[in-house]
Amino acid sequence: MNSPHPNPYPTRRYRIAEKMKERGVSILLLEDAEHLRDPSVRYLSGHPQDALLFLRSDGQAVLVPWDVPLANLHAQVEEIIPYNQFDRQLPKAVVGVLKHWGIEPEAPFSLELGGQEPYLTVVELEQTLKKEFPQGRILCEKGGTPSYIEECRQIKSEEELALLESAARITNEVLFALEDLLAEERPIPETEVALFIEMEARKRGSEGTSFQTIAAGPNRSFAIHAYPTFGSGLFKDPSTPGLSILDFGILYQGYTSDVTLTLVSGKLTERRRFLIDLVEEGYQRALSLCRPGIPTWEIAESVQSIFARHSLSMPHSLGHGIGLGVHERPFFRSKTNGGAVLAPGMVVTIEPGLYEVGTGGVRLENDILITESGFRVLTEARILYE
């Protein structure tokens, strides 16, 4: 089905509607809420957050937002119905929209839910639907239409790439400012580093950080994702040698970056130098393999083999896609855990890391655009030496 609309949201919805027809799905319901974030709502409507999106197999859509003024400003859908009209209750909203669309009580139809809906929500909806629409049935399954939307989101349009490049540009500016901060000859707390990133990002026109910044000083960098993500301790202490990890992302008009740098303070021990060299070798190996047609699991397994020669193992995936979500397809894991074949238009992270209690952690992460001929590195995180 060719979309008659020039802007991207109806075009995307018509593409998804085609898949719905193939699968025999009458209506798709996606939910983005505080307890259940789904970037596909924004991908298909332009609305930033907190809404239900109903999509019919003819491509028509209704948005049910919590914040109507925000939806009037951002959403590009055929109709907006306030969630308050349904007492902000999902079952009432489902019944209300179905009746609004003129679906008869005895009409047969299928309503597909996003794949992350909690079991009790599915049960409640099923019970409500049976009372009002006895011939209606609910679908909620792995590999359904929501999964297809995630697959579509892997390949970015020119408009999306422009937004991701803007996020990367701001990220690089913040990285350069961070290098100046971290070069100062004084103790620097984790909180100062994390709040510095937030301030610098917003000063440059971003929506802020896309996830809670991880700023882990030498005493905490052994954790993959330190908890708390930043605290009252020192990120840099000139009197204490060690490794510090800083992982953050910048959000620009809904699209995110994701980078990690490692700060090396003081004189390196042999073990720390060994881990740094291995991570940098893994990073370069991964880059050398980034090109269209290469399965993500081949890259992940190749990097893992470097670490395995020394009886080490990376305790997380090598990377992942980024876009409206900070972790989205494709994922760089072993073949048994699935993945995808790289294609032009994908934007992914490469983030090898190794961690040891007593030694600390090393991770290096940048954002990579897959091009027709290979790749282009969008961000400029690196290993920093004090």
N, C-alpha and C positions, 0 to 999 in steps of 0.2 A: 504494500500500500504506500503510495507516495503522499507525503504530507503537503497540503496546500499552503502551509504557513511558513513564513521566512524565518521566524525566530526559533532557537534550538529546542525549546521545551515541547511544543506540539510535535515537532519532528521526532523527538525521542519517544514521546508517548505513542505516536502512531507506530513506531517500530516495535514497541513493547506490545501494543494491541495486536499486531500481526502474530506475535508469538502466543498471545493468549488465545487467539482463534485456533492456531495449530493445536494447542493443548486442550481445547474445549472449555476454556475458562471464560465465564461471563463477566465477572467483576474482580478486580484486584484491589485489596485494601493494604496500604502501607501506613505504618504508624511511626512518627518520630516524637518521642517524649523524653522527659528527664530520666525515666527508668529504662528507656529503650530507644537509643539513638539509631536512626536509619538515614544515612546521607542520601539514599535513593529518593526520598521525598523532595529534597532540594534539587536533585539531578533532574527530576521530572516536572517540577513546578516552579523552581526559583525561590520558594519560600524557605527562609533560613532554618527554622526550628519550630518544634512544638505544634504539630498538626497531624490530622489524618488525611490521607489522599486516597480517594476512590477513583479508579480508572476502569472504564467500560471497554469492551472488546471492539467498539467502534472508534476508540480514541478519545472520547469525551471524558472530562475529569471534573470532579468536585473536590475542593479543598475545604476541610473543616478545621480551622485554626483556633487556637486558644487566644491569640493576640490578633484581632481583626485589623486594627490600623497598620500593624506590621505587614500583614498579608496584603492589604490594599496597596502598600508601597512596593512589595517585592514579587508577589505571586503572579504568575502568568498562566491562569487556568480559566475555564469557561465560567465557573461559578464558585463563589465563596459563601459558605454557610457557617455562622459562628458556632463554635463548640458549646458555648453557653446555652444555645437553643436546645441542646440535648442534655443539659445539666452536667456537662463534661463527663458523660458516661459512655463508654465505648459501645455497649450493646444498644443503647438508645440511639446513638448516632448511626449505627449500621441500619437499624430498622427505619430510622427517619430518612436517610438518604435513599434507601430502596423505595420507600413510598414516594419520595420527592420525584424520583425517576419514573414513577408510574408503574412499577412492577406489581402485577396482580398477585394476590395472596396464594393462588393455586398455580402460579407460573413456575416451571422448572428452571433452575439456574444454578450456577456454581460460583461461590465466593472464595477466592484464594487469599490467604493471609501471608504476611511476611514470615519468613522462616524462623524468626526469633521470638515469636509470641509465646509467652509462658503457657504451660499446659492448662492451668486453671482458666486462663482467659479463653482459650479455644473451647473448653468445655462449656463455659458460661455462654459464649456466643452461639454455640451449637444448640443449647437449650432454648435460648431466646428466639433463634431463627425458626426452630421447629414449631413454636407457638404461633408465630406470625406468618411464616412462609413454609408450610409443611413440605413442599417439593424442593426447597432450596437445600443445597449441601455445601459444606465447608471443606476446603482443601488446605492442607498445611503440610508440605512434604519437602524433603531434601531434593535439591535439583530442580525445583519448580521455577515459576516465572521470576520470583525475587532473585534467584541464583542467576538467571539469564540477564537480569538488569546489572548485577555485579560484573558479569562477563562483559557486557557492553561498556561498562565504565572503565574497563582496562585500557581501551584505546581512546586517547584524548583527542578532541577536536582542536582546530586551530585556536578557537576562543579559549578553550580550557588550557591549552599550552601557554597562551599568553598570560593567563592568570597564574599558572604555576611558575612561569619564569619571573613574574613580578614578586611572587613569594620568595623565590630563590634569590632575587636581587636584594630584597630587604634583608634576608637571612645573611647574605655575604656582608652587607654593610654592618650588621650587628656583630658578625664574627670579627670584622676588622676592629670595631670599637672594643670588643672584648679583649682582643690581643693587647690593645693599649692599656686597658684596665689591669689585666693579669701581669703586665710587665712592671707594674709599680712595686717598689721594694718595701712591702709591708704585708702583714697578715690580711687576708681577704676572706670574710665569712661566706659560707654557702648562700645565706639569705641575700647578701649584697649582690652576688653574681646572678641569682635567679631574678631578683627584682630589677636589676640593671637591664636584663634581656627584655623583660616585659615593657619597661619604660622606653627603651630604644626602639623596640618594634612598633609600639603605638605612635611614637613621635614620627615615624616614617610612613604612617598611613595604613598600617596593618590593623587587623581586628584583635591583635594580641597574640599570645602563644596558643598553639593548637592543642597542647596537652600540658600537664604540669611538669615544669622543667625539672630534670634530674641533675642536681649539682652535688656530687659526692666527693668529698675530700679524701686524702690518702688513707684515713682510717676506715672508710666505708666503700671504697671503689671496688672491693672484691665482689659486691653484689651486682647482678645483672641490672636490676632496677632497684636502686637503694630505697629503703623505707625508713623514715619519711623521705620524700624525693629531695628535699633540701631541709636543713635544720640549723641549729645554732652553732655547729662546729665550723672549723675553718676549711675552706676550699683550697686555699694556698697558705702555707706557713713556711716562710723562708728558713726557719730553724729546723724544719722536719722534712727530710727528703721523702719522696713517694710519688704515687700516681693518682691523679684526680680525673674523674669522668664528668663531662658536661653534655647532656643530651637534651635538645630542645627543638621545637618546630614553630614556624611562623604562619599564621593564618591570614590569607589575603582574599577577600571576597569569597570565602568558603573553601578555598583551596590551600593546601598545607605543604610546607616543607618539613624535613625531618633530618637533623644532622647530629653528629656526635664528635666531639674532640676530646683528646686526652692531654692533660697538662702534666709534664714531667718536672718535678721540683727537686733541686739538689743533685748530688752525685748519684749516678745510676749504679745499682748493683748489677752483677752479671745476669741474675735471673730476670730482672726487669728489662734489661736490654734484650735478652733472649725473647721474651714475650712480645715486646714492641716489634722486633724484627720479623717475628712470625706473623703478626697481625698485618704488618705492612706488606709482607710477601703475599698473604692471602688476599689482601685488597687489590694488589696489582694483578694477581692471577684472575680474580673475578672480572676486573675491568677488561682484561685481554680477551675474555670470552663473551662479553656483552655485545651481541649483534643479532639481527633478525634470524629466526630459524633455530636458535639454540634453546633447548629446554632448560628451564630454571633449575631443575634438579641436577643437571649435568654440572652447572656452575657451582651449586652448593656442595655437591659431592667432591668436586675437584679441590675446592678450598679445604673441605674437611680432611681430605687426604694429606694435605700439607701438615695439618696439626696432628693427624694420626701417626705420622712417622716418628713423632716425639711423644707418643702415648698421651696426647692431649685431645680434647674434644670441645668444640664450640657448643655451649649449652642453649643456643637459640638459633633461629633461622638466620640465614645469611642476609636476607633482605626481604622486601615486600613492596607492593605497589603503593603509591600515594596519589591523592586527588582530593575529593571531598572528604574522604576518610584518611586518617593517618596510618591505618593498617588496612589495606585492601588488596585484592588480587592484582598481579600474580604474587605468589609466595615462593621464596627460594628455600626449599626443603629437600630432603631426600626423596627419591622417586616413589617410595612406598607411601609418603605423606602427600603426594600429589603436587601439582604445579601447573605450569603453562609453558608454551613455546613463545619466546620473545618475538615481538612484532613492532614495527614502527609506530610511534605514537604512545607507547607505554612509557610511564615515568616511574622509576623504581628506586629503592635505596639499596646500597651495598654497605653492609655493616659487620665485618668480621670482628670478633672480640674473644678475649681470653681472660680468665679471672681466677685468682688464687688468694685464699685467706693468708694474710701475712705478707704477701707480695703486692697485692692490689690488682686492679683491673685495667685492661687496655681495650678500647674500642675506637674504631674510626668509621665514620658513616657520612656518605654524601649521596645526593640525589642525582640520578642518571636518566637522561632522555635517550630512548632507543630510536635511532634514525634509520633511514633507508640503507645507509652504508655502514653503520656501526653504532656509535654512541656519542653523547656529549655530556660532560660533567657540568651540572648546573650550579652546584654549591662548592665552597672552598674550605671545608673543615679539614684540619690536619692535626698531626701530633705536634704539640707546642713544647718547647724546652725553655725553662725559666732562665 
